Amino acid sequence: MYYNCLVNIPKNTGKISRNKRGKTTYIEYTYAREYLPEKKYNVARRTTIGKADPDHPGMMFPNPNFEKFFPDVEIPAEGTAAEPVNESRSSCIQIGAFSVVRRIIEDYKLAEHLKRWDDRGKGLLLDLAAYSVIAESNVAQHFPDYAYNHPLMTPQNKIYSDSTISRFIREIDDNDRVDFLNSWNATHDKNEKIYVSYDSTNKNCKAGDIEMAEYGHPKNDVGAPIINYSIAYDMTNEKPLLYESYPGSIVDVSQLKYMLEKIRGYGYKKIGFILDRGYFSKANIQFMDSCDYDFVMMVKGRASFVHGLIMEHMGEFESKRACSIKAYRTYGITVKAKLYADDDTDRYFHIYYKAKKQASERARLEADLDRMEAEMDKIKGREYKLPKRYEHYFKLTYHKDKFYGYEEREDVIERELQLCGYFAIVTSEKMTASEALNLYKSRDISEKLFGSDKAFLGNRSFRVASSQAAEAKIFIQFIALIIRARIYTLLRRRKAEMPGKPNYLSVPSALKELEKIELIRQPSGNYKLDHAVTATQKVILGAFGLDEEWIKGQARLIGKDIRNAAMPEEQKDDDEDAENEEY
């Protein structure tokens, strides 16, 4: 061990010598000479008393042997061992958010699910996932900047260049992705009743070589091809189960059947699906029935097969306190009916009314009608073909392709005004209106996952030039979503327990606060915590079942790993010899 201070190299002529090993010069002291009769000469007995400081000639870092042989020399300050400085790493290492992310990776045993990978591949893949969560980015070129001031999971904390990262991403193939999903889903209890929220999103992609990028029906159409991406999220255990990517021209309603087959292939038996209105179709309902899967599905209040039920029961429950669902300030009742004419099973229709929703929907409908009328007044007498939506609310008059006038369809508008504030959920399983609404509302978590995927994981664009790289990035982002979903869930639970609902328990705010837990490089080359953990950081760590002592332990481990990464293996051996060997 070398002290974290400098002293003058002793000037005892004949007893002080230098021994250079690698890049380090060790100062040795001859404490005795022994005569060997058989060889007829003296042998010097030496020990290392310090190592020279290359920046300060004539000065050295002493060790305990120096105190033994030079007790009269005052050592300015005792410290920890002086080690080589890692110039490839920042003097400030942010460890808080990384430590929490690594803890989730260990708890979920994500590295064990990457069975086809060696330690380097596992570490680099998980580092890329951690980078997406912490830095909120998927740009491979910026990963070395993140790695410069963060710990890593790669062996020896090695920082790889952006070109190596890009090459690594291109090497991830279908077998790697499929094996991970198989292993990940194999750990789940197939006999447990779970509800799965299934939803999809799309991403714009202008790269020419992405086979999946096709023109489709995006929510925000910017005139570019899109890639569709969907996730099945286990609402019961609050974790993503699987993902799938498919061409942009395929609509959500037709893709559901293929996802259901994948779920069945994984062996899930007691399962229900929470779906939005975009997945409603007779074929999908029949297929879920054939698989014996339950469903909870939102349906449009204005849809022809449900608005009749609403009108039939209108006025029966809207102000009855027995029908109140206080958590959402909504009123609801449950009735049995069939979904379609030849349906052989009665379904449970949960009809809801919300006064606040009624006011906003009526205002929006009135504004839309005013806007459409203003638009039609502008184009009278001109050649113009109005969208079909206009024909739903107005009788349009054309003559030789010229638009001449319009008349309100009063019956249609009045009916839709009456239906404002009403909505319905259909379930295959018997439950109350309150239970059905609570289940459907729980899918907000999966919707927030898609929000985090684009907004907080930097995935609005892929930044790739090939199909293989696009698939690999989606795979990395899925692992990142597993981690981020756990962070979101635990923070949400902690926030619900606290008075005042502090805003620092959102995922972005919590990660930014944890990033302030830093290791600072000491003059010796060691890394130590810069300051104590704050009260806010303790609350955030508590959400994960962690405390200040745990983060201190992580600081010691991470500091040691980064320090050792700076030291060549041969130098480590020399250091040990220099402390223990006597000549």
VENZI-V490014 format. One record per residue. N is the residue number from 1. RES is the residue in one small letter. OMEGA is omega in radians with two decimals (none if undefined). NEAR is the number of other C-alpha atoms within 8 Angstrom. Layout:
# VENZI-V490014
n: {N N}
res: {RES RES}
omega: {OMEGA OMEGA}
near: {NEAR NEAR}
This chain:
# VENZI-V490014
n: {1 2 3 4 5 6 7 8 9 10 11 12 13 14 15 16 17 18 19 20 21 22 23 24 25 26 27 28 29 30 31 32 33 34 35 36 37 38 39 40 41 42 43 44 45 46 47 48 49 50 51 52 53 54 55 56 57 58 59 60 61 62 63 64 65 66 67 68 69 70 71 72 73 74 75 76 77 78 79 80 81 82 83 84 85 86 87 88 89 90 91 92 93 94 95 96 97 98 99 100 101 102 103 104 105 106 107 108 109 110 111 112 113 114 115 116 117 118 119 120 121 122 123 124 125 126 127 128 129 130 131 132 133 134 135 136 137 138 139 140 141 142 143 144 145 146 147 148 149 150 151 152 153 154 155 156 157 158 159 160 161 162 163 164 165 166 167 168 169 170 171 172 173 174 175 176 177 178 179 180 181 182 183 184 185 186 187 188 189 190 191 192 193 194 195 196 197 198 199 200 201 202 203 204 205 206 207 208 209 210 211 212 213 214 215 216 217 218 219 220 221 222 223 224 225 226 227 228 229 230 231 232 233 234 235 236 237 238 239 240 241 242 243 244 245 246 247 248 249 250 251 252 253 254 255 256 257 258 259 260 261 262 263 264 265 266 267 268 269 270 271 272 273 274 275 276 277 278 279 280 281 282 283 284 285 286 287 288 289 290 291 292 293 294 295 296 297 298 299 300 301 302 303 304 305 306 307 308 309 310 311 312 313 314 315 316 317 318 319 320 321 322 323 324 325 326 327 328 329 330 331 332 333 334 335 336 337 338 339 340 341 342 343 344 345 346 347 348 349 350 351 352 353 354 355 356 357 358 359 360 361 362 363 364 365 366 367 368 369 370 371 372 373 374 375 376 377 378 379 380 381 382 383 384 385 386 387 388 389 390 391 392 393 394 395 396 397 398 399 400 401 402 403 404 405 406 407 408 409 410 411 412 413 414 415 416 417 418 419 420 421 422 423 424 425 426 427 428 429 430 431 432 433 434 435 436 437 438 439 440 441 442 443 444 445 446 447 448 449 450 451 452 453 454 455 456 457 458 459 460 461 462 463 464 465 466 467 468 469 470 471 472 473 474 475 476 477 478 479 480 481 482 483 484 485 486 487 488 489 490 491 492 493 494 495 496 497 498 499 500 501 502 503 504 505 506 507 508 509 510 511 512 513 514 515 516 517 518 519 520 521 522 523 524 525 526 527 528 529 530 531 532 533 534 535 536 537 538 539 540 541 542 543 544 545 546 547 548 549 550 551 552 553 554 555 556 557 558 559 560 561 562 563 564 565 566 567 568 569 570 571 572 573 574 575 576 577 578 579 580 581 582 583}
res: {m y y n c l v n i p k n t g k i s r n k r g k t t y i e y t y a r e y l p e k k y n v a r r t t i g k a d p d h p g m m f p n p n f e k f f p d v e i p a e g t a a e p v n e s r s s c i q i g a f s v v r r i i e d y k l a e h l k r w d d r g k g l l l d l a a y s v i a e s n v a q h f p d y a y n h p l m t p q n k i y s d s t i s r f i r e i d d n d r v d f l n s w n a t h d k n e k i y v s y d s t n k n c k a g d i e m a e y g h p k n d v g a p i i n y s i a y d m t n e k p l l y e s y p g s i v d v s q l k y m l e k i r g y g y k k i g f i l d r g y f s k a n i q f m d s c d y d f v m m v k g r a s f v h g l i m e h m g e f e s k r a c s i k a y r t y g i t v k a k l y a d d d t d r y f h i y y k a k k q a s e r a r l e a d l d r m e a e m d k i k g r e y k l p k r y e h y f k l t y h k d k f y g y e e r e d v i e r e l q l c g y f a i v t s e k m t a s e a l n l y k s r d i s e k l f g s d k a f l g n r s f r v a s s q a a e a k i f i q f i a l i i r a r i y t l l r r r k a e m p g k p n y l s v p s a l k e l e k i e l i r q p s g n y k l d h a v t a t q k v i l g a f g l d e e w i k g q a r l i g k d i r n a a m p e e q k d d d e d a e n e e y}
omega: {3.13 -3.10 -3.13 3.13 -3.13 3.03 3.08 3.05 -3.11 -3.10 3.12 -3.11 3.10 3.14 3.13 3.10 3.14 -3.14 -3.10 3.09 -3.05 -3.14 -3.06 3.08 -3.13 3.12 -3.08 -3.12 3.10 -3.07 3.13 3.02 -3.08 3.14 3.11 -3.08 -3.08 3.14 3.07 2.99 -3.14 3.07 -3.14 3.03 -3.04 3.00 3.13 3.14 3.11 3.05 -3.02 3.04 -3.08 -3.11 -3.12 -3.14 -3.14 3.13 3.13 2.99 -3.07 3.02 -3.11 3.12 3.11 3.12 -3.09 -3.04 3.11 -3.06 -3.09 -3.14 -3.13 3.09 -3.03 -3.11 3.11 3.13 3.13 -3.07 3.09 -3.08 3.10 3.13 3.10 -3.08 3.13 -3.14 3.11 3.05 3.12 -3.10 -3.13 -2.98 -2.99 -3.11 3.12 -3.10 3.11 3.13 3.13 3.11 3.10 3.10 3.12 -3.14 3.14 -3.12 -3.08 3.14 -3.14 3.11 3.07 -2.96 -3.07 -2.98 2.97 -3.07 3.13 -3.12 3.11 -3.11 -3.10 3.12 -3.14 3.04 3.12 3.09 3.11 3.09 3.12 -3.11 -3.01 -3.09 -3.13 -3.09 3.03 -3.09 -3.08 -3.11 -3.11 -3.11 3.11 3.10 3.07 -3.08 -3.11 -3.11 3.05 2.99 -3.13 3.10 3.05 3.11 -3.11 3.12 -3.04 3.09 3.13 -3.11 3.13 3.10 3.08 3.10 -3.13 3.12 3.11 3.14 -3.13 -3.10 3.11 -3.05 -3.09 -3.11 3.11 -3.10 -3.11 -3.13 3.10 -3.12 3.10 -3.12 -3.13 -3.11 3.12 -3.09 -3.07 3.13 -3.06 -3.13 3.12 3.09 3.14 2.99 -3.08 3.03 -3.13 3.14 -3.10 3.05 3.09 -3.11 3.10 -3.12 -3.12 3.14 -3.03 -3.02 3.13 -3.05 -3.10 -3.07 -3.13 3.09 -3.10 -3.08 -3.12 3.08 3.08 -3.05 3.10 3.11 -3.12 3.03 -3.10 2.98 3.09 -3.04 -3.09 -3.11 2.95 -3.04 3.12 -3.10 -3.10 -3.11 3.04 3.05 3.06 3.13 -3.09 3.08 3.02 3.06 -3.11 -3.02 -3.05 -3.11 -3.12 -3.13 -3.05 -3.02 -3.13 -3.12 -3.05 -3.10 -3.12 3.09 3.11 3.10 3.10 3.12 3.14 3.12 3.09 3.04 3.11 -3.05 -3.09 -2.98 3.03 -3.10 3.07 -2.98 3.04 -2.99 -3.11 -3.09 -3.10 2.99 3.14 -3.12 3.13 3.11 -3.12 -3.13 3.09 3.06 -3.13 3.11 -3.08 3.09 3.03 3.09 2.99 -2.97 3.03 3.06 -3.11 3.12 -3.13 3.11 -3.02 -3.06 -3.11 -3.08 3.07 3.10 3.14 3.14 -3.12 -3.06 3.13 -3.14 -3.08 -2.95 -2.94 -3.14 3.12 -3.09 3.11 -3.13 -3.08 3.01 -2.90 -3.07 -3.09 -3.10 -3.06 3.06 -3.10 3.03 3.14 3.08 3.11 3.12 3.11 -3.10 -3.13 -2.95 -3.08 3.08 -3.10 -3.12 3.04 3.10 3.14 3.13 3.12 -3.06 -3.03 3.04 3.11 -3.06 -3.13 3.12 3.13 -3.12 -3.10 -3.13 3.09 3.13 -3.14 3.14 3.12 3.13 3.11 3.14 3.11 -3.14 3.14 3.11 3.12 3.13 -3.11 3.09 -3.11 -2.98 3.12 3.13 -3.13 3.04 -3.06 3.11 -3.11 3.11 -3.11 -3.12 3.12 -3.11 3.13 -3.07 -3.05 2.93 -3.03 -3.13 3.11 2.99 -3.10 3.08 3.08 -3.13 -3.05 -3.13 -3.09 3.09 -3.10 2.93 -2.99 -3.13 3.14 -3.09 -3.14 3.13 -3.13 3.05 3.09 -3.08 3.12 -3.13 -3.14 3.00 -3.05 3.03 3.11 3.08 3.07 -3.11 3.14 3.09 3.13 3.09 3.12 3.14 -3.14 -3.13 3.11 3.12 -3.10 3.13 -3.14 3.14 3.05 -3.14 -3.12 3.08 3.08 3.07 3.12 3.07 3.13 3.14 -3.11 -3.02 -2.97 3.06 3.06 -2.98 3.07 3.05 -3.03 -3.09 3.11 -3.10 -3.14 3.13 -3.13 3.14 3.11 3.12 -3.13 -3.14 3.07 3.12 3.12 -3.14 3.09 3.08 3.09 3.13 3.06 -3.13 -3.07 3.10 3.11 3.09 -3.13 -3.09 -3.09 3.09 3.13 3.10 -3.13 -3.14 3.14 -3.13 -2.98 3.04 3.09 3.12 -3.07 -3.08 3.14 3.10 2.92 -3.07 -3.13 -3.11 -3.13 3.14 3.12 3.12 3.13 3.11 3.13 3.05 -2.95 2.94 3.11 -3.13 3.11 3.09 -3.14 -3.05 3.08 3.08 3.11 3.07 -3.09 -3.14 -3.13 3.11 -3.10 3.14 3.12 3.13 3.10 3.11 -3.14 3.10 3.12 3.09 -3.14 -3.12 -3.09 -3.14 -3.08 3.13 3.12 -3.11 3.07 3.08 3.08 3.13 3.13 -3.12 -3.11 3.11 3.13 -3.13 -3.12 3.10 -3.13 3.12 -3.14 -2.98 3.08 -3.09 -3.11 3.12 3.08 -3.13 3.14 -3.14 -3.13 3.12 -3.09 -3.13 -2.96 -3.00 3.01 -3.09 none}
near: {8 11 13 13 11 10 10 7 8 5 5 6 5 6 8 12 9 8 8 8 9 7 5 9 11 14 15 13 11 13 9 7 9 8 8 9 6 4 5 7 7 8 8 10 11 11 13 14 13 13 12 13 10 5 4 7 7 8 11 14 15 14 12 9 10 11 9 7 6 7 8 4 6 5 8 7 7 8 7 10 10 13 9 9 9 11 6 5 7 8 8 9 11 14 15 12 12 12 10 10 10 9 8 10 11 9 6 6 8 9 10 6 10 11 8 6 8 6 8 9 9 12 12 10 9 11 11 11 12 12 13 14 14 9 8 11 11 11 8 8 7 8 11 11 7 10 10 10 12 10 12 10 9 13 8 8 11 8 8 7 7 11 7 8 10 9 8 8 10 10 7 11 9 6 6 10 10 8 12 11 10 9 9 11 10 7 6 6 5 8 7 6 8 11 11 13 13 12 11 10 8 10 10 11 12 7 8 5 7 11 7 10 12 11 9 10 8 7 4 4 7 5 4 9 12 17 15 13 12 11 12 12 13 13 12 7 6 10 10 11 11 9 9 8 9 9 12 16 9 10 9 9 10 8 9 10 9 7 9 9 8 8 9 10 7 9 7 10 9 10 11 12 13 14 13 10 9 7 11 11 7 7 6 12 9 8 9 12 9 7 7 6 12 12 13 15 14 11 13 9 11 8 8 6 8 12 11 8 8 12 8 6 8 8 5 6 11 10 7 9 5 4 11 11 10 6 5 5 8 12 14 15 11 10 8 8 8 10 8 7 5 4 8 5 5 9 12 14 12 15 14 11 13 11 8 7 11 12 10 8 10 10 8 8 9 8 8 8 8 8 8 9 8 8 8 10 8 6 10 10 7 8 8 8 6 5 6 6 6 9 9 9 11 10 10 10 8 9 7 4 8 11 15 11 10 9 7 8 10 7 6 9 10 8 8 9 9 6 12 11 12 13 10 13 13 13 15 9 8 6 8 9 11 8 8 13 9 8 10 12 7 8 11 8 7 11 9 8 10 10 9 9 13 10 10 12 14 13 12 9 8 9 5 7 10 9 10 10 12 12 9 12 10 8 9 11 13 9 10 12 12 10 12 10 12 11 9 10 9 10 14 10 9 10 10 8 6 8 6 4 7 8 6 7 12 10 10 7 10 11 10 9 11 12 11 8 13 13 15 11 11 8 7 12 12 15 11 11 11 8 6 5 8 6 6 7 10 11 8 12 12 9 11 9 6 9 9 9 6 8 11 9 8 9 12 9 8 10 12 10 10 12 15 8 11 10 11 7 6 7 11 9 8 9 8 8 8 10 9 6 8 7 6}
